[in-house]
Amino acid sequence: MGYSPYKLLNASELTAICKHIEAICTEWIAGWFSHEPSIGVRCFRAAEYAQNTLAENTVWMSADSTSGDFVALAIPAGLFSEFGGLLLSSQSAIGRAGENQHSEILAELSQRALSDLIFQIKKPAAHSGVKKFSEASAPSSGFWKAGSGASVVEVTVDRQCLIIAFDFQSVRGMLPSSAMQPAPNVHPLVKPADALDGGRVKLKILVGQAQLELALLQTIVVGDVIKLDKNIEEPLHVINSDGTLFCKGFLGCRDGKKSIQLVN
């Protein structure tokens, strides 16, 4: 009985996807823009991407393909004309058009440019035939589950954000095959996703410990400093809920949140 591999993309794989998409976008920009707009690329595991960041009127677009992989682009409906305004090559056409035609021209220009971006991202086999960029359904609920192997990439072009979704098959095509293969000769009794989906592990970060005399404890006030047993350069202990050591790491900040970087 077949099963869908349970795949969690690691940091190296997410970085590789980012570099791959950034290289494609850089080439795409060179072909569509007569200036050099700023570009930013961020990659997420689909299960960790906040779907509520998508506007209610988000339109999912996908390129027709028989290759079977799913690559789709999401953009708020109102941004089609705004994105078209970024394409400097369209200004001559806009200058000759009447005011009522401006938004239609920009929207059409955006659709052509974004269609070309999707086809550049997809496999070479998808380039055969007529390029058609059409409205598509949003990814299914399984796409957003932990272990789906799917990825979401944010591409920002001059502050205009595009969302590109890649299913497991598409991600596998962008990464070395050795990184995406499940362990050989492994046949789980149940689907890994069924066994692990929804499971949670609670971890605690131990900053340090201190022993105080009871008399001193009764005298401390707000503003007092308590010296811990850890040196500032020592990694912190990450412990399981049962108190056993899970790993060590250094405290830091990521996206405005306290974070810890694992070292061993």
Secondary structure, 3 states (H helix, E strand, C coil): CCCCCCECCCHHHHHHHHHHHHHHHHHHHHHHCCCCCCEEEEEEEHHHCCHHHCCCCEEEEEECCCCCCCEEEEEECCHHHHHHHHCHHHHHHHHHCCHHHHHHHHHHHHHHHHHHHHHHHCCHHHHCCCCCEEECCCCCHHHHCCCECCEEEEEEECCEEEEEEECHHHHHHHCCHHHHCCCCCCCCCCCHHHHHCCCCCCCEEECCCCCCCHHHHCCCCCCCCCCCCCCCCCCEEEECCCCCEEEEEEEEEECCEEEEEECC
